[in-house]
Amino acid sequence: MDHEDAIDEEREATHDGGPRTGAALPAPVRAVGLGALSLALGAGVGFAIWALLSAAYWLTDLVWTGVGGAVDLPLFPLVACTLGGLAIGLWNARFDSAPKPLDEIMAEVRRTGGYSTGRIVPSSVSFLLPIAFGGSVGPEAGLTGLVAAGCTWVGATLRRASGMPGAFSRAQKIPLYALGVAGGIAGVALFTALLGGGIPIPRFDAAPLDLSSLAWCVPLAAAGYALAVLYRGFVHVARRLSRALAAHPVLKPLLCGIALGGVALLLPYVLFPGTQQAADLELAWAGTPPAVLFATGLVKLAFIALCLNLGWSGGPFFPLIFCGVSVGFGIAAVFGANAALCVTVVTTALIAGFTRKPAMTLLIMLLCFPLESLPWMAVGIAAGALLPMPGAKKRVRREQGL
């Protein structure tokens, strides 16, 4: 449901006819009822969003393991990515429902107090297609939009059910929102218990706390920072290419799909969000040529930028984590440094250089790395978030209209 539709329904519910029955109930009864409703609505939203996320990974398995395994075609990555690019272009040209970037979603929430993904079916398909066809994008942007839209819908439904126009007071919001969040977590847990699914998040070993690691952490942080600078350059090129092809909304994702599929014939890990692939690489890196590890990380950096700017909408975080992991293992293979240390510092510096936000970087990194590696994550965060980033001031001035 659109944010505007929810507001209109709320106004209709209180126009001329007075408050609904809920407002006539005793306050304790009304509070309990609203709390139960918030819990139930949150559970429904959590269940539905986790189902859609799981569907993205199930469709990926269907396309690449099911169909790809059945046809046993050496050129299958090229065929699949080309068809995926065409499907993405045609679908989004018809419905204009591609997921928005994270910063745009949060800006709209701050500006309007809510968020809408538009029509749910087109938006869901636009979320599924880039992941299912192997795009170098993660699900987090689409998930953020769905969560924001779900929270907006829950809030509007609670206000209608309360029979009271306007927003809830702070004292009312805190328990209702807490119950909604608890319901969402319960919905995710219920779906996982019944059907499994979800997103496979890689976990890495703790880096050793010793003098050898201390000697290595500075060059490793520099390598991660360099990757962040390189990614910024790729984004600049991809945006220019996107502007040049602005009149061809179907051609943009099609060309990206052709390029992605062609490169994947040689470097298959440039495909996919990188969540499961990072875990696979942890087991296989020692037997992989270092040149392949470096090439995979660097080329995937380029394709993250291309996919996100040429119509394969999604999130950058998990693919960027994979790039840091691949380059980190490459450094370990060449120089004999501890692999866990290399992966931890390089990846953290890369993500910090991308976000420029130390707290956000730490929260993301703790999904993949243990708390024992915090000292080395701190070095990576300092390098990526605090060192000057080329073009950063110019970009800020442009966004501020200066």
C-alpha positions as a Markdown table, in Angstrom:
| # | Residue | x | y | z |
|---|---|---|---|---|
| 1 | Met | 0.0 | 0.0 | 0.0 |
| 2 | Asp | 1.3 | 3.5 | -0.9 |
| 3 | His | 2.1 | 5.9 | 2.0 |
| 4 | Glu | -0.3 | 8.4 | 0.5 |
| 5 | Asp | -3.1 | 5.8 | 0.3 |
| 6 | Ala | -2.6 | 4.9 | 4.0 |
| 7 | Ile | -3.0 | 8.6 | 4.9 |
| 8 | Asp | -6.1 | 9.0 | 2.8 |
| 9 | Glu | -7.7 | 5.9 | 4.4 |
| 10 | Glu | -6.9 | 7.3 | 7.8 |
| 11 | Arg | -8.6 | 10.6 | 7.0 |
| 12 | Glu | -11.7 | 8.8 | 5.6 |
| 13 | Ala | -12.0 | 6.7 | 8.7 |
| 14 | Thr | -12.3 | 9.8 | 10.9 |
| 15 | His | -14.3 | 12.1 | 8.5 |
| 16 | Asp | -17.8 | 13.0 | 9.7 |
| 17 | Gly | -18.4 | 9.6 | 11.1 |
| 18 | Gly | -16.3 | 10.2 | 14.2 |
| 19 | Pro | -13.8 | 7.9 | 15.7 |
| 20 | Arg | -14.1 | 4.2 | 15.2 |
| 21 | Thr | -15.2 | 1.7 | 17.8 |
| 22 | Gly | -11.7 | 1.3 | 19.2 |
| 23 | Ala | -11.7 | 4.8 | 20.6 |
| 24 | Ala | -14.7 | 4.1 | 22.8 |
| 25 | Leu | -13.0 | 1.1 | 24.5 |
| 26 | Pro | -11.4 | 1.6 | 27.9 |
| 27 | Ala | -7.8 | 2.8 | 27.6 |
| 28 | Pro | -6.2 | -0.3 | 29.0 |
| 29 | Val | -8.2 | -2.6 | 26.7 |
| 30 | Arg | -7.4 | -0.4 | 23.7 |
| 31 | Ala | -3.7 | -0.4 | 24.6 |
| 32 | Val | -3.6 | -4.2 | 24.9 |
| 33 | Gly | -5.5 | -4.6 | 21.6 |
| 34 | Leu | -3.2 | -2.2 | 19.8 |
| 35 | Gly | -0.2 | -4.0 | 21.2 |
| 36 | Ala | -1.5 | -7.4 | 20.1 |
| 37 | Leu | -2.2 | -6.0 | 16.6 |
| 38 | Ser | 1.2 | -4.4 | 16.3 |
| 39 | Leu | 2.8 | -7.8 | 17.3 |
| 40 | Ala | 0.7 | -9.6 | 14.7 |
| 41 | Leu | 1.2 | -7.1 | 11.9 |
| 42 | Gly | 4.9 | -7.1 | 12.6 |
| 43 | Ala | 5.0 | -10.9 | 12.4 |
| 44 | Gly | 3.2 | -10.8 | 9.1 |
| 45 | Val | 5.6 | -8.2 | 7.6 |
| 46 | Gly | 8.6 | -10.1 | 8.9 |
| 47 | Phe | 7.3 | -13.4 | 7.5 |
| 48 | Ala | 6.5 | -11.9 | 4.1 |
| 49 | Ile | 9.8 | -10.1 | 3.7 |
| 50 | Trp | 11.8 | -13.1 | 4.7 |
| 51 | Ala | 9.8 | -15.2 | 2.2 |
| 52 | Leu | 10.7 | -12.8 | -0.6 |
| 53 | Leu | 14.4 | -12.8 | 0.4 |
| 54 | Ser | 14.4 | -16.5 | 0.4 |
| 55 | Ala | 12.6 | -16.6 | -2.9 |
| 56 | Ala | 15.5 | -14.6 | -4.4 |
| 57 | Tyr | 18.0 | -17.2 | -3.4 |
| 58 | Trp | 15.8 | -20.1 | -4.4 |
| 59 | Leu | 15.3 | -18.6 | -7.8 |
| 60 | Thr | 19.1 | -18.2 | -8.1 |
| 61 | Asp | 19.5 | -21.9 | -7.4 |
| 62 | Leu | 16.7 | -22.7 | -9.9 |
| 63 | Val | 18.4 | -20.7 | -12.7 |
| 64 | Trp | 22.0 | -21.6 | -12.1 |
| 65 | Thr | 21.8 | -25.1 | -10.6 |
| 66 | Gly | 18.5 | -26.3 | -11.9 |
| 67 | Val | 18.4 | -24.9 | -15.5 |
| 68 | Gly | 22.2 | -24.4 | -15.8 |
| 69 | Gly | 22.9 | -27.9 | -14.6 |
| 70 | Ala | 20.3 | -29.5 | -16.8 |
| 71 | Val | 21.4 | -27.8 | -20.1 |
| 72 | Asp | 25.1 | -28.2 | -19.3 |
| 73 | Leu | 26.0 | -25.4 | -21.7 |
| 74 | Pro | 29.5 | -23.9 | -21.4 |
| 75 | Leu | 28.2 | -20.5 | -22.4 |
| 76 | Phe | 25.3 | -20.6 | -19.9 |
| 77 | Pro | 26.5 | -17.6 | -17.8 |
| 78 | Leu | 26.5 | -15.5 | -21.0 |
| 79 | Val | 23.0 | -16.7 | -22.0 |
| 80 | Ala | 21.6 | -16.3 | -18.5 |
| 81 | Cys | 22.9 | -12.9 | -17.8 |
| 82 | Thr | 21.9 | -11.6 | -21.3 |
| 83 | Leu | 18.3 | -12.9 | -20.8 |
| 84 | Gly | 18.4 | -11.5 | -17.3 |
| 85 | Gly | 19.5 | -8.0 | -18.5 |
| 86 | Leu | 16.7 | -8.1 | -21.1 |
| 87 | Ala | 14.1 | -9.1 | -18.6 |
| 88 | Ile | 15.2 | -6.5 | -16.1 |
| 89 | Gly | 15.2 | -3.8 | -18.8 |
| 90 | Leu | 11.7 | -4.6 | -20.1 |
| 91 | Trp | 10.2 | -5.1 | -16.7 |
| 92 | Asn | 11.5 | -1.8 | -15.2 |
| 93 | Ala | 10.7 | 0.1 | -18.4 |
| 94 | Arg | 7.1 | -1.1 | -18.1 |
| 95 | Phe | 6.6 | -0.7 | -14.3 |
| 96 | Asp | 9.4 | 1.7 | -13.1 |
| 97 | Ser | 9.6 | -0.3 | -9.9 |
| 98 | Ala | 13.4 | -0.9 | -9.4 |
| 99 | Pro | 14.6 | -0.8 | -5.8 |
| 100 | Lys | 15.9 | 2.6 | -4.8 |
| 101 | Pro | 19.4 | 3.1 | -3.3 |
| 102 | Leu | 19.7 | 3.0 | 0.5 |
| 103 | Asp | 20.4 | 6.7 | 0.8 |
| 104 | Glu | 17.3 | 7.7 | -1.2 |
| 105 | Ile | 15.1 | 5.4 | 0.9 |
| 106 | Met | 16.3 | 6.9 | 4.2 |
| 107 | Ala | 16.0 | 10.4 | 2.8 |
| 108 | Glu | 12.4 | 9.8 | 1.9 |
| 109 | Val | 11.7 | 8.3 | 5.3 |
| 110 | Arg | 13.2 | 11.4 | 7.0 |
| 111 | Arg | 11.3 | 13.8 | 4.7 |
| 112 | Thr | 7.9 | 12.3 | 4.7 |
| 113 | Gly | 7.8 | 10.0 | 7.8 |
| 114 | Gly | 7.1 | 6.9 | 5.7 |
| 115 | Tyr | 8.0 | 5.1 | 2.5 |
| 116 | Ser | 6.2 | 3.3 | -0.3 |
| 117 | Thr | 7.6 | 0.8 | -2.8 |
| 118 | Gly | 4.6 | 1.3 | -5.0 |
| 119 | Arg | 2.7 | -1.7 | -6.3 |
| 120 | Ile | 3.9 | -4.7 | -4.4 |
| 121 | Val | 4.0 | -7.3 | -7.2 |
| 122 | Pro | 6.1 | -5.2 | -9.7 |
| 123 | Ser | 8.4 | -4.1 | -6.9 |
| 124 | Ser | 8.9 | -7.7 | -5.7 |
| 125 | Val | 9.7 | -8.8 | -9.3 |
| 126 | Ser | 12.2 | -6.0 | -9.7 |
| 127 | Phe | 13.8 | -7.0 | -6.4 |
| 128 | Leu | 14.1 | -10.7 | -7.5 |
| 129 | Leu | 15.3 | -10.4 | -11.1 |
| 130 | Pro | 18.9 | -9.0 | -10.6 |
| 131 | Ile | 19.7 | -11.5 | -7.8 |
| 132 | Ala | 18.2 | -14.5 | -9.6 |
| 133 | Phe | 20.1 | -13.8 | -12.8 |
| 134 | Gly | 23.5 | -13.5 | -11.1 |
| 135 | Gly | 23.9 | -9.7 | -10.8 |
| 136 | Ser | 26.8 | -8.4 | -8.7 |
| 137 | Val | 24.4 | -6.8 | -6.3 |
| 138 | Gly | 23.1 | -7.7 | -2.8 |
| 139 | Pro | 19.6 | -7.7 | -1.4 |
| 140 | Glu | 20.0 | -5.0 | 1.2 |
| 141 | Ala | 18.7 | -2.0 | -0.7 |
| 142 | Gly | 15.5 | -3.9 | -1.7 |
| 143 | Leu | 15.1 | -5.2 | 1.8 |
| 144 | Thr | 15.5 | -1.7 | 3.3 |
| 145 | Gly | 12.8 | -0.4 | 1.1 |
| 146 | Leu | 10.5 | -3.3 | 1.9 |
| 147 | Val | 11.1 | -2.9 | 5.6 |
| 148 | Ala | 10.5 | 0.8 | 5.5 |
| 149 | Ala | 7.3 | 0.3 | 3.5 |
| 150 | Gly | 6.2 | -2.5 | 5.9 |
| 151 | Cys | 6.7 | -0.2 | 8.9 |
| 152 | Thr | 4.8 | 2.6 | 7.2 |
| 153 | Trp | 1.9 | 0.2 | 6.6 |
| 154 | Val | 1.9 | -1.1 | 10.1 |
| 155 | Gly | 1.9 | 2.4 | 11.5 |
| 156 | Ala | -1.0 | 3.5 | 9.3 |
| 157 | Thr | -3.0 | 0.4 | 10.2 |
| 158 | Leu | -2.5 | 0.9 | 13.9 |
| 159 | Arg | -3.6 | 4.6 | 13.6 |
| 160 | Arg | -6.8 | 3.5 | 11.8 |
| 161 | Ala | -7.5 | 0.8 | 14.3 |
| 162 | Ser | -7.0 | 3.2 | 17.2 |
| 163 | Gly | -9.8 | 5.4 | 16.0 |
| 164 | Met | -7.6 | 8.4 | 16.8 |
| 165 | Pro | -6.5 | 10.8 | 14.0 |
| 166 | Gly | -3.0 | 12.0 | 13.9 |
| 167 | Ala | 0.2 | 10.4 | 15.2 |
| 168 | Phe | 0.7 | 8.5 | 18.4 |
| 169 | Ser | 2.4 | 10.2 | 21.3 |
| 170 | Arg | 6.0 | 9.2 | 22.2 |
| 171 | Ala | 4.7 | 7.2 | 25.1 |
| 172 | Gln | 2.5 | 5.2 | 22.8 |
| 173 | Lys | 5.0 | 4.8 | 20.0 |
| 174 | Ile | 7.8 | 3.2 | 22.1 |
| 175 | Pro | 5.8 | 0.0 | 23.2 |
| 176 | Leu | 3.9 | -0.3 | 19.9 |
| 177 | Tyr | 7.1 | -0.1 | 17.8 |
| 178 | Ala | 8.9 | -2.4 | 20.1 |
| 179 | Leu | 6.1 | -5.0 | 19.8 |
| 180 | Gly | 6.1 | -4.5 | 16.0 |
| 181 | Val | 9.9 | -5.2 | 15.9 |
| 182 | Ala | 9.5 | -8.2 | 18.1 |
| 183 | Gly | 6.7 | -9.5 | 15.9 |
| 184 | Gly | 8.9 | -9.0 | 12.8 |
| 185 | Ile | 11.7 | -11.0 | 14.4 |
| 186 | Ala | 9.2 | -13.7 | 15.3 |
| 187 | Gly | 7.9 | -13.8 | 11.8 |
| 188 | Val | 11.4 | -14.3 | 10.4 |
| 189 | Ala | 12.1 | -17.0 | 13.0 |
| 190 | Leu | 8.8 | -18.7 | 12.1 |
| 191 | Phe | 9.5 | -18.7 | 8.4 |
| 192 | Thr | 13.1 | -20.0 | 9.0 |
| 193 | Ala | 11.8 | -22.8 | 11.3 |
| 194 | Leu | 9.1 | -23.9 | 8.8 |
| 195 | Leu | 11.0 | -23.4 | 5.4 |
| 196 | Gly | 14.6 | -22.5 | 6.1 |
| 197 | Gly | 15.8 | -19.9 | 3.6 |
| 198 | Gly | 17.2 | -16.5 | 4.4 |
| 199 | Ile | 20.5 | -15.0 | 3.4 |
| 200 | Pro | 23.7 | -17.0 | 3.9 |
| 201 | Ile | 26.1 | -14.7 | 5.7 |
| 202 | Pro | 29.8 | -15.8 | 5.7 |
| 203 | Arg | 31.7 | -15.9 | 9.0 |
| 204 | Phe | 35.5 | -15.8 | 9.2 |
| 205 | Asp | 38.0 | -16.8 | 11.8 |
| 206 | Ala | 39.5 | -14.3 | 14.3 |
| 207 | Ala | 42.8 | -12.6 | 13.3 |
| 208 | Pro | 45.7 | -13.3 | 15.7 |
| 209 | Leu | 46.7 | -10.6 | 18.1 |
| 210 | Asp | 50.5 | -10.6 | 17.8 |
| 211 | Leu | 53.4 | -8.5 | 16.7 |
| 212 | Ser | 53.5 | -10.0 | 13.2 |
| 213 | Ser | 49.9 | -9.0 | 12.7 |
| 214 | Leu | 50.7 | -5.5 | 13.9 |
| 215 | Ala | 53.4 | -5.1 | 11.3 |
| 216 | Trp | 51.0 | -6.2 | 8.5 |
| 217 | Cys | 47.9 | -4.2 | 9.5 |
| 218 | Val | 49.1 | -0.9 | 8.0 |
| 219 | Pro | 49.8 | -2.2 | 4.4 |
| 220 | Leu | 46.6 | -4.2 | 4.5 |
| 221 | Ala | 44.6 | -1.2 | 5.5 |
| 222 | Ala | 46.2 | 0.7 | 2.7 |
| 223 | Ala | 45.2 | -2.0 | 0.3 |
| 224 | Gly | 41.6 | -1.8 | 1.4 |
| 225 | Tyr | 41.6 | 2.0 | 1.2 |
| 226 | Ala | 43.0 | 1.7 | -2.4 |
| 227 | Leu | 40.1 | -0.6 | -3.2 |
| 228 | Ala | 37.6 | 2.0 | -1.9 |
| 229 | Val | 39.3 | 4.7 | -4.1 |
| 230 | Leu | 39.2 | 2.4 | -7.1 |
| 231 | Tyr | 35.5 | 1.6 | -6.5 |
| 232 | Arg | 34.7 | 5.3 | -6.4 |
| 233 | Gly | 36.4 | 5.7 | -9.8 |
| 234 | Phe | 34.4 | 2.8 | -11.2 |
| 235 | Val | 31.2 | 4.4 | -9.9 |
| 236 | His | 32.1 | 7.7 | -11.7 |
| 237 | Val | 32.7 | 5.9 | -15.0 |
| 238 | Ala | 29.5 | 3.8 | -14.6 |
| 239 | Arg | 27.4 | 6.9 | -13.9 |
| 240 | Arg | 28.8 | 8.7 | -17.0 |
| 241 | Leu | 27.9 | 5.6 | -19.0 |
| 242 | Ser | 24.4 | 5.5 | -17.5 |
| 243 | Arg | 23.9 | 9.1 | -18.5 |
| 244 | Ala | 25.1 | 8.4 | -22.0 |
| 245 | Leu | 22.5 | 5.6 | -22.3 |
| 246 | Ala | 19.7 | 7.4 | -20.5 |
| 247 | Ala | 17.5 | 7.3 | -23.6 |
| 248 | His | 17.8 | 3.5 | -23.8 |
| 249 | Pro | 16.4 | 2.1 | -20.5 |
| 250 | Val | 16.2 | -1.5 | -21.9 |
| 251 | Leu | 19.6 | -1.4 | -23.6 |
| 252 | Lys | 21.5 | -0.4 | -20.3 |
| 253 | Pro | 20.8 | -3.6 | -18.3 |
| 254 | Leu | 21.0 | -5.7 | -21.5 |
| 255 | Leu | 24.6 | -4.5 | -22.2 |
| 256 | Cys | 25.5 | -4.9 | -18.6 |
| 257 | Gly | 24.2 | -8.5 | -18.6 |
| 258 | Ile | 26.1 | -9.3 | -21.8 |
| 259 | Ala | 29.4 | -8.0 | -20.3 |
| 260 | Leu | 28.7 | -9.6 | -16.9 |
| 261 | Gly | 28.0 | -13.0 | -18.5 |
| 262 | Gly | 31.0 | -12.8 | -20.8 |
| 263 | Val | 33.4 | -12.1 | -18.0 |
| 264 | Ala | 31.9 | -14.8 | -15.8 |
| 265 | Leu | 33.0 | -17.4 | -18.3 |
| 266 | Leu | 36.5 | -16.7 | -17.0 |
| 267 | Leu | 35.9 | -15.4 | -13.5 |
| 268 | Pro | 32.7 | -17.0 | -12.3 |
| 269 | Tyr | 32.8 | -15.3 | -8.9 |
| 270 | Val | 32.0 | -11.9 | -10.4 |
| 271 | Leu | 28.5 | -13.2 | -10.4 |
| 272 | Phe | 26.0 | -13.1 | -7.4 |
| 273 | Pro | 25.9 | -11.1 | -4.2 |
| 274 | Gly | 29.0 | -12.9 | -2.8 |
| 275 | Thr | 27.4 | -14.1 | 0.4 |
| 276 | Gln | 27.7 | -17.8 | -0.3 |
| 277 | Gln | 30.6 | -17.4 | -2.6 |
| 278 | Ala | 32.7 | -15.7 | 0.2 |
| 279 | Ala | 32.2 | -18.8 | 2.3 |
| 280 | Asp | 33.1 | -21.0 | -0.6 |
| 281 | Leu | 36.3 | -19.0 | -1.3 |
| 282 | Glu | 37.4 | -19.4 | 2.3 |
| 283 | Leu | 37.6 | -23.1 | 1.7 |
| 284 | Ala | 39.1 | -22.9 | -1.8 |
| 285 | Trp | 41.5 | -19.9 | -1.7 |
| 286 | Ala | 44.6 | -21.8 | -0.9 |
| 287 | Gly | 44.3 | -23.8 | -4.1 |
| 288 | Thr | 43.3 | -20.8 | -6.3 |
| 289 | Pro | 46.0 | -18.9 | -8.2 |
| 290 | Pro | 46.7 | -15.5 | -6.6 |
| 291 | Ala | 46.2 | -13.8 | -9.9 |
| 292 | Val | 42.6 | -15.2 | -10.1 |
| 293 | Leu | 41.9 | -14.0 | -6.6 |
| 294 | Phe | 43.1 | -10.5 | -7.3 |
| 295 | Ala | 41.4 | -10.4 | -10.7 |
| 296 | Thr | 38.1 | -11.6 | -9.3 |
| 297 | Gly | 38.1 | -8.9 | -6.5 |
| 298 | Leu | 39.1 | -6.1 | -8.9 |
| 299 | Val | 36.8 | -7.0 | -11.7 |
| 300 | Lys | 33.8 | -7.6 | -9.4 |
| 301 | Leu | 34.4 | -4.1 | -8.0 |
| 302 | Ala | 33.8 | -2.7 | -11.5 |
| 303 | Phe | 30.7 | -4.8 | -12.1 |
| 304 | Ile | 29.1 | -3.7 | -8.8 |
| 305 | Ala | 29.3 | -0.2 | -10.1 |
| 306 | Leu | 28.1 | -1.1 | -13.5 |
| 307 | Cys | 25.2 | -3.2 | -12.3 |
| 308 | Leu | 24.0 | -0.6 | -9.8 |
| 309 | Asn | 24.1 | 2.2 | -12.4 |
| 310 | Leu | 22.9 | 0.2 | -15.5 |
| 311 | Gly | 19.6 | -1.1 | -14.1 |
| 312 | Trp | 20.6 | -4.2 | -12.1 |
| 313 | Ser | 19.3 | -2.6 | -8.9 |
| 314 | Gly | 20.3 | -3.8 | -5.5 |
| 315 | Gly | 22.8 | -3.2 | -2.7 |
| 316 | Pro | 26.6 | -2.9 | -2.7 |
| 317 | Phe | 27.6 | -4.1 | 0.7 |
| 318 | Phe | 27.7 | -7.9 | 0.4 |
| 319 | Pro | 29.4 | -7.8 | -3.1 |
| 320 | Leu | 32.0 | -5.3 | -1.7 |
| 321 | Ile | 32.6 | -7.6 | 1.2 |
| 322 | Phe | 33.4 | -10.4 | -1.2 |
| 323 | Cys | 35.8 | -8.1 | -3.1 |
| 324 | Gly | 37.7 | -7.4 | 0.1 |
| 325 | Val | 37.7 | -11.1 | 1.0 |
| 326 | Ser | 39.0 | -12.1 | -2.5 |
| 327 | Val | 41.8 | -9.5 | -2.5 |
| 328 | Gly | 42.7 | -10.3 | 1.1 |
| 329 | Phe | 43.1 | -14.0 | 0.3 |
| 330 | Gly | 45.2 | -13.0 | -2.7 |
| 331 | Ile | 47.6 | -11.0 | -0.5 |
| 332 | Ala | 47.8 | -13.9 | 1.9 |
| 333 | Ala | 48.6 | -16.3 | -0.9 |
| 334 | Val | 51.4 | -14.1 | -2.3 |
| 335 | Phe | 53.1 | -12.9 | 0.9 |
| 336 | Gly | 52.3 | -15.6 | 3.3 |
| 337 | Ala | 50.5 | -13.3 | 5.8 |
| 338 | Asn | 47.8 | -14.7 | 8.1 |
| 339 | Ala | 44.7 | -15.1 | 5.9 |
| 340 | Ala | 42.2 | -14.1 | 8.6 |
| 341 | Leu | 44.1 | -10.9 | 9.2 |
| 342 | Cys | 44.3 | -10.1 | 5.5 |
| 343 | Val | 40.6 | -10.6 | 5.0 |
| 344 | Thr | 39.6 | -8.7 | 8.1 |
| 345 | Val | 41.7 | -5.5 | 7.6 |
| 346 | Val | 41.3 | -5.3 | 3.8 |
| 347 | Thr | 37.6 | -5.8 | 3.8 |
| 348 | Thr | 37.0 | -3.4 | 6.8 |
| 349 | Ala | 39.0 | -0.7 | 5.1 |
| 350 | Leu | 37.1 | -1.1 | 1.9 |
| 351 | Ile | 33.7 | -0.9 | 3.5 |
| 352 | Ala | 34.7 | 2.0 | 5.7 |
| 353 | Gly | 36.0 | 3.8 | 2.6 |
| 354 | Phe | 32.7 | 3.2 | 0.9 |
| 355 | Thr | 30.4 | 4.3 | 3.8 |
| 356 | Arg | 32.7 | 6.9 | 5.4 |
| 357 | Lys | 30.8 | 6.0 | 8.6 |
| 358 | Pro | 32.8 | 4.2 | 11.3 |
| 359 | Ala | 29.8 | 3.0 | 13.4 |
| 360 | Met | 27.9 | 1.6 | 10.3 |
| 361 | Thr | 31.1 | -0.1 | 9.1 |
| 362 | Leu | 31.6 | -1.8 | 12.5 |
| 363 | Leu | 28.0 | -3.1 | 12.6 |
| 364 | Ile | 28.3 | -4.5 | 9.1 |
| 365 | Met | 31.7 | -6.1 | 9.8 |
| 366 | Leu | 30.4 | -7.8 | 13.0 |
| 367 | Leu | 28.1 | -9.8 | 10.8 |
| 368 | Cys | 31.1 | -11.5 | 9.3 |
| 369 | Phe | 34.0 | -11.2 | 11.7 |
| 370 | Pro | 34.2 | -12.1 | 15.4 |
| 371 | Leu | 34.6 | -9.5 | 18.2 |
| 372 | Glu | 38.1 | -10.8 | 18.8 |
| 373 | Ser | 39.2 | -9.1 | 15.5 |
| 374 | Leu | 38.0 | -5.7 | 16.7 |
| 375 | Pro | 41.5 | -4.2 | 17.1 |
| 376 | Trp | 42.3 | -5.0 | 13.5 |
| 377 | Met | 38.9 | -3.8 | 12.3 |
| 378 | Ala | 39.6 | -0.5 | 14.1 |
| 379 | Val | 42.7 | -0.1 | 12.0 |
| 380 | Gly | 40.7 | -0.7 | 8.8 |
| 381 | Ile | 38.0 | 1.6 | 9.9 |
| 382 | Ala | 40.5 | 4.4 | 10.6 |
| 383 | Ala | 42.1 | 4.0 | 7.2 |
| 384 | Gly | 38.9 | 3.8 | 5.2 |
| 385 | Ala | 36.7 | 6.3 | 7.0 |
| 386 | Leu | 39.2 | 9.0 | 8.1 |
| 387 | Leu | 41.7 | 9.2 | 5.3 |
| 388 | Pro | 40.8 | 11.8 | 2.6 |
| 389 | Met | 38.8 | 10.3 | -0.3 |
| 390 | Pro | 39.5 | 11.8 | -3.8 |
| 391 | Gly | 36.5 | 13.8 | -5.0 |
| 392 | Ala | 34.6 | 13.6 | -1.7 |
| 393 | Lys | 34.4 | 17.3 | -1.1 |
| 394 | Lys | 33.4 | 18.0 | -4.7 |
| 395 | Arg | 30.6 | 15.4 | -4.4 |
| 396 | Val | 29.3 | 16.9 | -1.2 |
| 397 | Arg | 29.3 | 20.4 | -2.7 |
| 398 | Arg | 27.5 | 19.2 | -5.8 |
| 399 | Glu | 24.8 | 17.5 | -3.6 |
| 400 | Gln | 24.4 | 20.7 | -1.6 |
| 401 | Gly | 24.1 | 22.7 | -4.8 |
| 402 | Leu | 27.2 | 24.8 | -4.2 |
